[in-house]
């Protein structure tokens, strides 16, 4: 019998796992851009970047393994919630840069992309929860 955790991984969860693998790897390859969006109130930015990168990689691997899929789905959803403040910080920084040069079309596009990214967290959280069998597919 196929349960939610040993059924084939849905395409949205595969995409999420691929995103986590890519992003998690980049946390180690080029940590500086990630450090810049860690909210200033938090200490040890580099350590937080490495920890979140390791968490992304662990969640991705966990989603691919049926035996760990449930906990990985829950951990992935929690991770997406935890990094949301960094995404908000990124949008605020993009807005401040655009305010300095409002005619810069590249900065306009970047701000638009960071704003569009914010509500995309919800479908990613849903994909994580569905992959872990914690939420039903519609």
PyMOL CGO cylinders between C-alpha atoms (Angstrom):
from pymol import cmd
from pymol.cgo import CYLINDER

trace = [
    CYLINDER, 0.00, 0.00, 0.00, 1.33, 3.41, -0.96, 0.3, 1, 1, 1, 1, 1, 1,
    CYLINDER, 1.33, 3.41, -0.96, 1.11, 5.97, 1.79, 0.3, 1, 1, 1, 1, 1, 1,
    CYLINDER, 1.11, 5.97, 1.79, 1.87, 9.66, 1.44, 0.3, 1, 1, 1, 1, 1, 1,
    CYLINDER, 1.87, 9.66, 1.44, 5.44, 9.05, 2.54, 0.3, 1, 1, 1, 1, 1, 1,
    CYLINDER, 5.44, 9.05, 2.54, 6.31, 6.09, 0.30, 0.3, 1, 1, 1, 1, 1, 1,
    CYLINDER, 6.31, 6.09, 0.30, 4.38, 7.21, -2.79, 0.3, 1, 1, 1, 1, 1, 1,
    CYLINDER, 4.38, 7.21, -2.79, 6.45, 8.78, -5.56, 0.3, 1, 1, 1, 1, 1, 1,
    CYLINDER, 6.45, 8.78, -5.56, 7.52, 12.30, -4.68, 0.3, 1, 1, 1, 1, 1, 1,
    CYLINDER, 7.52, 12.30, -4.68, 5.22, 14.84, -6.38, 0.3, 1, 1, 1, 1, 1, 1,
    CYLINDER, 5.22, 14.84, -6.38, 6.73, 17.21, -8.95, 0.3, 1, 1, 1, 1, 1, 1,
    CYLINDER, 6.73, 17.21, -8.95, 6.32, 20.26, -6.72, 0.3, 1, 1, 1, 1, 1, 1,
    CYLINDER, 6.32, 20.26, -6.72, 8.24, 18.50, -3.93, 0.3, 1, 1, 1, 1, 1, 1,
    CYLINDER, 8.24, 18.50, -3.93, 10.96, 17.46, -6.37, 0.3, 1, 1, 1, 1, 1, 1,
    CYLINDER, 10.96, 17.46, -6.37, 11.24, 21.10, -7.44, 0.3, 1, 1, 1, 1, 1, 1,
    CYLINDER, 11.24, 21.10, -7.44, 11.41, 22.18, -3.80, 0.3, 1, 1, 1, 1, 1, 1,
    CYLINDER, 11.41, 22.18, -3.80, 14.12, 19.62, -3.05, 0.3, 1, 1, 1, 1, 1, 1,
    CYLINDER, 14.12, 19.62, -3.05, 16.10, 20.75, -6.10, 0.3, 1, 1, 1, 1, 1, 1,
    CYLINDER, 16.10, 20.75, -6.10, 15.76, 24.37, -5.00, 0.3, 1, 1, 1, 1, 1, 1,
    CYLINDER, 15.76, 24.37, -5.00, 16.94, 23.46, -1.51, 0.3, 1, 1, 1, 1, 1, 1,
    CYLINDER, 16.94, 23.46, -1.51, 19.94, 21.53, -2.88, 0.3, 1, 1, 1, 1, 1, 1,
    CYLINDER, 19.94, 21.53, -2.88, 20.95, 24.44, -5.10, 0.3, 1, 1, 1, 1, 1, 1,
    CYLINDER, 20.95, 24.44, -5.10, 20.38, 27.15, -2.53, 0.3, 1, 1, 1, 1, 1, 1,
    CYLINDER, 20.38, 27.15, -2.53, 21.91, 25.14, 0.29, 0.3, 1, 1, 1, 1, 1, 1,
    CYLINDER, 21.91, 25.14, 0.29, 25.05, 24.54, -1.75, 0.3, 1, 1, 1, 1, 1, 1,
    CYLINDER, 25.05, 24.54, -1.75, 25.28, 28.25, -2.58, 0.3, 1, 1, 1, 1, 1, 1,
    CYLINDER, 25.28, 28.25, -2.58, 25.20, 29.06, 1.15, 0.3, 1, 1, 1, 1, 1, 1,
    CYLINDER, 25.20, 29.06, 1.15, 28.64, 27.42, 1.33, 0.3, 1, 1, 1, 1, 1, 1,
    CYLINDER, 28.64, 27.42, 1.33, 30.03, 28.48, -2.06, 0.3, 1, 1, 1, 1, 1, 1,
    CYLINDER, 30.03, 28.48, -2.06, 29.06, 32.17, -1.78, 0.3, 1, 1, 1, 1, 1, 1,
    CYLINDER, 29.06, 32.17, -1.78, 27.85, 32.92, 1.76, 0.3, 1, 1, 1, 1, 1, 1,
    CYLINDER, 27.85, 32.92, 1.76, 28.22, 36.72, 1.49, 0.3, 1, 1, 1, 1, 1, 1,
    CYLINDER, 28.22, 36.72, 1.49, 24.91, 37.44, -0.31, 0.3, 1, 1, 1, 1, 1, 1,
    CYLINDER, 24.91, 37.44, -0.31, 23.08, 35.35, 2.28, 0.3, 1, 1, 1, 1, 1, 1,
    CYLINDER, 23.08, 35.35, 2.28, 24.87, 37.05, 5.17, 0.3, 1, 1, 1, 1, 1, 1,
    CYLINDER, 24.87, 37.05, 5.17, 23.71, 40.43, 3.89, 0.3, 1, 1, 1, 1, 1, 1,
    CYLINDER, 23.71, 40.43, 3.89, 20.03, 39.47, 4.28, 0.3, 1, 1, 1, 1, 1, 1,
    CYLINDER, 20.03, 39.47, 4.28, 20.26, 37.95, 7.75, 0.3, 1, 1, 1, 1, 1, 1,
    CYLINDER, 20.26, 37.95, 7.75, 18.31, 40.40, 9.94, 0.3, 1, 1, 1, 1, 1, 1,
    CYLINDER, 18.31, 40.40, 9.94, 20.72, 42.67, 11.80, 0.3, 1, 1, 1, 1, 1, 1,
    CYLINDER, 20.72, 42.67, 11.80, 19.27, 41.67, 15.18, 0.3, 1, 1, 1, 1, 1, 1,
    CYLINDER, 19.27, 41.67, 15.18, 20.62, 38.14, 14.79, 0.3, 1, 1, 1, 1, 1, 1,
    CYLINDER, 20.62, 38.14, 14.79, 24.18, 37.31, 15.86, 0.3, 1, 1, 1, 1, 1, 1,
    CYLINDER, 24.18, 37.31, 15.86, 26.77, 35.19, 14.05, 0.3, 1, 1, 1, 1, 1, 1,
    CYLINDER, 26.77, 35.19, 14.05, 25.52, 35.77, 10.52, 0.3, 1, 1, 1, 1, 1, 1,
    CYLINDER, 25.52, 35.77, 10.52, 28.03, 33.47, 8.82, 0.3, 1, 1, 1, 1, 1, 1,
    CYLINDER, 28.03, 33.47, 8.82, 27.20, 30.63, 11.21, 0.3, 1, 1, 1, 1, 1, 1,
    CYLINDER, 27.20, 30.63, 11.21, 23.48, 31.14, 10.55, 0.3, 1, 1, 1, 1, 1, 1,
    CYLINDER, 23.48, 31.14, 10.55, 24.09, 31.09, 6.80, 0.3, 1, 1, 1, 1, 1, 1,
    CYLINDER, 24.09, 31.09, 6.80, 26.01, 27.83, 7.07, 0.3, 1, 1, 1, 1, 1, 1,
    CYLINDER, 26.01, 27.83, 7.07, 23.39, 26.33, 9.40, 0.3, 1, 1, 1, 1, 1, 1,
    CYLINDER, 23.39, 26.33, 9.40, 20.53, 27.26, 7.09, 0.3, 1, 1, 1, 1, 1, 1,
    CYLINDER, 20.53, 27.26, 7.09, 22.45, 25.94, 4.08, 0.3, 1, 1, 1, 1, 1, 1,
    CYLINDER, 22.45, 25.94, 4.08, 23.06, 22.63, 5.85, 0.3, 1, 1, 1, 1, 1, 1,
    CYLINDER, 23.06, 22.63, 5.85, 19.38, 22.51, 6.85, 0.3, 1, 1, 1, 1, 1, 1,
    CYLINDER, 19.38, 22.51, 6.85, 18.30, 23.09, 3.24, 0.3, 1, 1, 1, 1, 1, 1,
    CYLINDER, 18.30, 23.09, 3.24, 20.52, 20.27, 2.00, 0.3, 1, 1, 1, 1, 1, 1,
    CYLINDER, 20.52, 20.27, 2.00, 19.36, 17.93, 4.78, 0.3, 1, 1, 1, 1, 1, 1,
    CYLINDER, 19.36, 17.93, 4.78, 15.71, 18.72, 4.04, 0.3, 1, 1, 1, 1, 1, 1,
    CYLINDER, 15.71, 18.72, 4.04, 16.23, 18.09, 0.32, 0.3, 1, 1, 1, 1, 1, 1,
    CYLINDER, 16.23, 18.09, 0.32, 17.85, 14.73, 0.91, 0.3, 1, 1, 1, 1, 1, 1,
    CYLINDER, 17.85, 14.73, 0.91, 15.19, 13.85, 3.47, 0.3, 1, 1, 1, 1, 1, 1,
    CYLINDER, 15.19, 13.85, 3.47, 12.41, 14.58, 0.99, 0.3, 1, 1, 1, 1, 1, 1,
    CYLINDER, 12.41, 14.58, 0.99, 13.89, 12.10, -1.47, 0.3, 1, 1, 1, 1, 1, 1,
    CYLINDER, 13.89, 12.10, -1.47, 14.11, 9.29, 1.10, 0.3, 1, 1, 1, 1, 1, 1,
    CYLINDER, 14.11, 9.29, 1.10, 10.67, 7.77, 1.81, 0.3, 1, 1, 1, 1, 1, 1,
    CYLINDER, 10.67, 7.77, 1.81, 11.63, 6.78, 5.33, 0.3, 1, 1, 1, 1, 1, 1,
    CYLINDER, 11.63, 6.78, 5.33, 12.53, 10.37, 6.30, 0.3, 1, 1, 1, 1, 1, 1,
    CYLINDER, 12.53, 10.37, 6.30, 10.01, 12.18, 4.09, 0.3, 1, 1, 1, 1, 1, 1,
    CYLINDER, 10.01, 12.18, 4.09, 7.52, 12.97, 6.83, 0.3, 1, 1, 1, 1, 1, 1,
    CYLINDER, 7.52, 12.97, 6.83, 10.01, 14.66, 9.15, 0.3, 1, 1, 1, 1, 1, 1,
    CYLINDER, 10.01, 14.66, 9.15, 11.75, 16.30, 6.17, 0.3, 1, 1, 1, 1, 1, 1,
    CYLINDER, 11.75, 16.30, 6.17, 8.43, 17.72, 4.98, 0.3, 1, 1, 1, 1, 1, 1,
    CYLINDER, 8.43, 17.72, 4.98, 7.76, 19.24, 8.38, 0.3, 1, 1, 1, 1, 1, 1,
    CYLINDER, 7.76, 19.24, 8.38, 11.35, 20.48, 8.72, 0.3, 1, 1, 1, 1, 1, 1,
    CYLINDER, 11.35, 20.48, 8.72, 11.20, 21.99, 5.21, 0.3, 1, 1, 1, 1, 1, 1,
    CYLINDER, 11.20, 21.99, 5.21, 8.02, 23.89, 6.05, 0.3, 1, 1, 1, 1, 1, 1,
    CYLINDER, 8.02, 23.89, 6.05, 9.56, 25.13, 9.31, 0.3, 1, 1, 1, 1, 1, 1,
    CYLINDER, 9.56, 25.13, 9.31, 12.73, 26.18, 7.50, 0.3, 1, 1, 1, 1, 1, 1,
    CYLINDER, 12.73, 26.18, 7.50, 10.73, 28.17, 4.95, 0.3, 1, 1, 1, 1, 1, 1,
    CYLINDER, 10.73, 28.17, 4.95, 8.96, 29.98, 7.78, 0.3, 1, 1, 1, 1, 1, 1,
    CYLINDER, 8.96, 29.98, 7.78, 12.27, 30.58, 9.59, 0.3, 1, 1, 1, 1, 1, 1,
    CYLINDER, 12.27, 30.58, 9.59, 13.99, 32.18, 6.59, 0.3, 1, 1, 1, 1, 1, 1,
    CYLINDER, 13.99, 32.18, 6.59, 11.03, 34.38, 5.68, 0.3, 1, 1, 1, 1, 1, 1,
    CYLINDER, 11.03, 34.38, 5.68, 12.42, 37.37, 7.65, 0.3, 1, 1, 1, 1, 1, 1,
    CYLINDER, 12.42, 37.37, 7.65, 15.58, 37.20, 5.51, 0.3, 1, 1, 1, 1, 1, 1,
    CYLINDER, 15.58, 37.20, 5.51, 13.43, 37.37, 2.38, 0.3, 1, 1, 1, 1, 1, 1,
    CYLINDER, 13.43, 37.37, 2.38, 11.64, 40.43, 3.79, 0.3, 1, 1, 1, 1, 1, 1,
    CYLINDER, 11.64, 40.43, 3.79, 15.03, 41.99, 4.58, 0.3, 1, 1, 1, 1, 1, 1,
    CYLINDER, 15.03, 41.99, 4.58, 16.12, 41.33, 0.98, 0.3, 1, 1, 1, 1, 1, 1,
    CYLINDER, 16.12, 41.33, 0.98, 13.04, 43.16, -0.31, 0.3, 1, 1, 1, 1, 1, 1,
    CYLINDER, 13.04, 43.16, -0.31, 13.68, 46.11, 2.00, 0.3, 1, 1, 1, 1, 1, 1,
    CYLINDER, 13.68, 46.11, 2.00, 17.28, 46.35, 0.83, 0.3, 1, 1, 1, 1, 1, 1,
    CYLINDER, 17.28, 46.35, 0.83, 16.19, 46.21, -2.81, 0.3, 1, 1, 1, 1, 1, 1,
    CYLINDER, 16.19, 46.21, -2.81, 13.70, 49.02, -2.17, 0.3, 1, 1, 1, 1, 1, 1,
    CYLINDER, 13.70, 49.02, -2.17, 16.36, 51.22, -0.54, 0.3, 1, 1, 1, 1, 1, 1,
    CYLINDER, 16.36, 51.22, -0.54, 18.74, 50.64, -3.46, 0.3, 1, 1, 1, 1, 1, 1,
    CYLINDER, 18.74, 50.64, -3.46, 16.00, 51.54, -5.94, 0.3, 1, 1, 1, 1, 1, 1,
    CYLINDER, 16.00, 51.54, -5.94, 15.16, 54.67, -3.95, 0.3, 1, 1, 1, 1, 1, 1,
    CYLINDER, 15.16, 54.67, -3.95, 18.74, 55.85, -4.54, 0.3, 1, 1, 1, 1, 1, 1,
    CYLINDER, 18.74, 55.85, -4.54, 18.36, 55.42, -8.31, 0.3, 1, 1, 1, 1, 1, 1,
    CYLINDER, 18.36, 55.42, -8.31, 14.65, 55.15, -9.25, 0.3, 1, 1, 1, 1, 1, 1,
    CYLINDER, 14.65, 55.15, -9.25, 15.35, 55.02, -12.99, 0.3, 1, 1, 1, 1, 1, 1,
    CYLINDER, 15.35, 55.02, -12.99, 17.57, 51.93, -12.80, 0.3, 1, 1, 1, 1, 1, 1,
    CYLINDER, 17.57, 51.93, -12.80, 15.52, 49.28, -14.61, 0.3, 1, 1, 1, 1, 1, 1,
    CYLINDER, 15.52, 49.28, -14.61, 17.69, 46.44, -13.29, 0.3, 1, 1, 1, 1, 1, 1,
    CYLINDER, 17.69, 46.44, -13.29, 16.96, 47.53, -9.73, 0.3, 1, 1, 1, 1, 1, 1,
    CYLINDER, 16.96, 47.53, -9.73, 13.26, 47.86, -10.58, 0.3, 1, 1, 1, 1, 1, 1,
    CYLINDER, 13.26, 47.86, -10.58, 13.22, 44.28, -11.86, 0.3, 1, 1, 1, 1, 1, 1,
    CYLINDER, 13.22, 44.28, -11.86, 15.15, 42.99, -8.88, 0.3, 1, 1, 1, 1, 1, 1,
    CYLINDER, 15.15, 42.99, -8.88, 12.73, 44.66, -6.45, 0.3, 1, 1, 1, 1, 1, 1,
    CYLINDER, 12.73, 44.66, -6.45, 9.77, 43.22, -8.35, 0.3, 1, 1, 1, 1, 1, 1,
    CYLINDER, 9.77, 43.22, -8.35, 11.33, 39.74, -8.15, 0.3, 1, 1, 1, 1, 1, 1,
    CYLINDER, 11.33, 39.74, -8.15, 11.94, 40.02, -4.40, 0.3, 1, 1, 1, 1, 1, 1,
    CYLINDER, 11.94, 40.02, -4.40, 8.36, 41.19, -3.81, 0.3, 1, 1, 1, 1, 1, 1,
    CYLINDER, 8.36, 41.19, -3.81, 6.97, 38.37, -5.98, 0.3, 1, 1, 1, 1, 1, 1,
    CYLINDER, 6.97, 38.37, -5.98, 9.06, 35.86, -4.05, 0.3, 1, 1, 1, 1, 1, 1,
    CYLINDER, 9.06, 35.86, -4.05, 7.39, 36.62, -0.72, 0.3, 1, 1, 1, 1, 1, 1,
    CYLINDER, 7.39, 36.62, -0.72, 3.97, 35.08, -1.44, 0.3, 1, 1, 1, 1, 1, 1,
    CYLINDER, 3.97, 35.08, -1.44, 5.65, 32.14, -3.17, 0.3, 1, 1, 1, 1, 1, 1,
    CYLINDER, 5.65, 32.14, -3.17, 6.74, 30.91, 0.25, 0.3, 1, 1, 1, 1, 1, 1,
    CYLINDER, 6.74, 30.91, 0.25, 3.19, 29.64, 0.86, 0.3, 1, 1, 1, 1, 1, 1,
    CYLINDER, 3.19, 29.64, 0.86, 3.07, 27.21, -2.12, 0.3, 1, 1, 1, 1, 1, 1,
    CYLINDER, 3.07, 27.21, -2.12, 6.54, 25.98, -1.15, 0.3, 1, 1, 1, 1, 1, 1,
    CYLINDER, 6.54, 25.98, -1.15, 5.35, 25.37, 2.42, 0.3, 1, 1, 1, 1, 1, 1,
    CYLINDER, 5.35, 25.37, 2.42, 2.31, 23.51, 1.09, 0.3, 1, 1, 1, 1, 1, 1,
    CYLINDER, 2.31, 23.51, 1.09, 4.55, 21.40, -1.18, 0.3, 1, 1, 1, 1, 1, 1,
    CYLINDER, 4.55, 21.40, -1.18, 6.72, 20.49, 1.80, 0.3, 1, 1, 1, 1, 1, 1,
    CYLINDER, 6.72, 20.49, 1.80, 3.74, 19.56, 3.95, 0.3, 1, 1, 1, 1, 1, 1,
    CYLINDER, 3.74, 19.56, 3.95, 2.15, 17.51, 1.15, 0.3, 1, 1, 1, 1, 1, 1,
    CYLINDER, 2.15, 17.51, 1.15, 5.43, 15.71, 0.49, 0.3, 1, 1, 1, 1, 1, 1,
    CYLINDER, 5.43, 15.71, 0.49, 5.57, 14.73, 4.15, 0.3, 1, 1, 1, 1, 1, 1,
    CYLINDER, 5.57, 14.73, 4.15, 1.97, 13.52, 4.08, 0.3, 1, 1, 1, 1, 1, 1,
    CYLINDER, 1.97, 13.52, 4.08, 1.01, 16.29, 6.49, 0.3, 1, 1, 1, 1, 1, 1,
    CYLINDER, 1.01, 16.29, 6.49, -1.39, 17.98, 4.09, 0.3, 1, 1, 1, 1, 1, 1,
    CYLINDER, -1.39, 17.98, 4.09, -3.62, 16.47, 1.44, 0.3, 1, 1, 1, 1, 1, 1,
    CYLINDER, -3.62, 16.47, 1.44, -3.36, 17.23, -2.23, 0.3, 1, 1, 1, 1, 1, 1,
    CYLINDER, -3.36, 17.23, -2.23, -6.44, 18.83, -3.68, 0.3, 1, 1, 1, 1, 1, 1,
]
cmd.load_cgo(trace, "trace")
